[in-house]
Amino acid sequence: MTLTDLSSNAATTSKSVLWAEGDAISVFSYDGWNYAHSEFTLSSGQGETVGTFDGLASLANSYTAIYPYQDGAYFENNMVKGVFLPTVQNATEGSFDPKAALMIAVADEELNLPFRNICSYLTVTPKFDCTSIAIESQNKESLAGEVSVAYNGGNPLCTVTGGVTKVTLAGNIKSGTTYYIALLPVTLSNGFSVTYETSDGTVRKVSKSSRTLARHAYYDISASCPSVVPTSDKAVDLGLSVMWASRNIGATEAVENGDYFAWAESAPKPTYTWNNYLYGDGS
């Protein structure tokens, strides 16, 4: 599966999802008594928005499908359970990792499957080559992992059953090229962090504002990428018995403040109060 007609504005710009060679779907059939799970593969429609899938399923009263094929998934109580959104996604130029483009459909009377997106997407165009770009929620909201999905009349609903708070885009990530990262629809109450890793160093940027990532929408986070390529910290001898870094944690240049930390805590946060201090007792 590939993505075309891309733009950074989710509210006003349409996009097309095209079937690709090797695409496969899970089809769950129900005959009124038993459920069955079958794999169907794309036989025609490569590079188009409509494709034909071939496979063998039991004669049934209803059919529900998931893209991509999910070997361990099963159908129960009108939901597809055991569906997995990858926590490490392969960087795909101008598109998303096909294994991360979760969709669900329920067949109509002609056995057409009108697939609906399950995920929200972040789009990023880095200003330098990266080995990975990681997204992490600041308040432990789940961004990927195992979910149960209901078609819900074409407006899919997700229930997290085994979520993780960090998703990593990995591979040969090129400067000036757009990439998409698939995430579960979620409200990030305390924002999220973006970590850009190169062969020479790492830089981490934090957005502390609440943000809702809606299903079937995408959001450009390219502004979080600094223009300066991160480099490994070089030890600086200030003559104080220990070596010091050349810049603050979270900073890309020596003149930046970087991140803030409460005493003995290892991660920044949107606000610093006695009530949210990890090692405080409120007194």
Beta strands, then each sheet from edge to edge (+ up, - down):
strand 1: 2-4
strand 2: 16-18
strand 3: 24-30
strand 4: 35-44
strand 5: 52-54
strand 6: 62-67
strand 7: 74-76
strand 8: 79-85
strand 9: 88-90
strand 10: 103-106
strand 11: 116-117
strand 12: 120-124
strand 13: 130-137
strand 14: 144-150
strand 15: 157-164
strand 16: 166-173
strand 17: 179-183
strand 18: 186-188
strand 19: 192-197
strand 20: 202-207
strand 21: 211-213
strand 22: 218-220
strand 23: 236-237
strand 24: 243-244
sheet 1: 1+ 2-
sheet 2: 5+ 4- 3+ 6- 10+ 11-
sheet 3: 7+ 8- 14+ 15-
sheet 4: 9+ 16+ 13- 19+ 20-
sheet 5: 17+ 12- 22-
sheet 6: 18+ 21-
sheet 7: 23+ 24-
end
